[in-house]
Amino acid sequence: MNEQEAKFDRGSALSIFGSDRKEDFMALGFALAIALGVYIFI
């Protein structure tokens, strides 16, 4: 198998973050903040 064929593209060209890890942690933080807000206010 050619190395070019084996490369996997996540399709994150539209991301505003420099790395996928930073994007994942920001998404986790937003999800936790939303969950905490729902838990407190509802």
Kinemage of the C-alpha trace (Angstrom):
@kinemage 1
@onewidth
@group {chain A} dominant
@subgroup {mainchain}
@vectorlist {calphas} color= white
{ca met a 1} P 0.000 0.000 0.000
{ca asn a 2} L 1.246 3.435 -0.865
{ca glu a 3} L 1.884 5.831 2.045
{ca gln a 4} L -0.157 8.529 0.281
{ca glu a 5} L -3.199 6.224 0.178
{ca ala a 6} L -2.950 5.351 3.876
{ca lys a 7} L -3.077 8.966 5.102
{ca phe a 8} L -6.299 9.811 6.934
{ca asp a 9} L -7.788 13.276 6.640
{ca arg a 10} L -10.159 14.348 9.431
{ca gly a 11} L -11.489 17.191 7.329
{ca ser a 12} L -10.720 19.886 9.885
{ca ala a 13} L -9.827 22.570 7.350
{ca leu a 14} L -12.573 24.843 8.720
{ca ser a 15} L -11.318 24.621 12.305
{ca ile a 16} L -10.299 27.840 14.063
{ca phe a 17} L -7.902 25.920 16.322
{ca gly a 18} L -4.334 25.012 15.466
{ca ser a 19} L -4.516 21.465 16.774
{ca asp a 20} L -7.190 18.810 17.034
{ca arg a 21} L -6.392 18.239 20.710
{ca lys a 22} L -7.068 21.890 21.580
{ca glu a 23} L -10.331 21.744 19.641
{ca asp a 24} L -11.392 18.586 21.504
{ca phe a 25} L -10.660 20.114 24.916
{ca met a 26} L -12.551 23.310 24.055
{ca ala a 27} L -15.558 21.251 22.924
{ca leu a 28} L -15.401 19.274 26.175
{ca gly a 29} L -15.253 22.493 28.188
{ca phe a 30} L -18.276 23.948 26.396
{ca ala a 31} L -20.230 20.727 26.915
{ca leu a 32} L -19.407 20.703 30.631
{ca ala a 33} L -20.392 24.363 30.981
{ca ile a 34} L -23.731 23.738 29.256
{ca ala a 35} L -24.375 20.653 31.407
{ca leu a 36} L -23.551 22.573 34.573
{ca gly a 37} L -25.820 25.437 33.538
{ca val a 38} L -28.700 23.070 32.845
{ca tyr a 39} L -28.123 21.299 36.176
{ca ile a 40} L -28.128 24.566 38.156
{ca phe a 41} L -30.884 26.537 36.428
{ca ile a 42} L -33.418 23.831 35.572
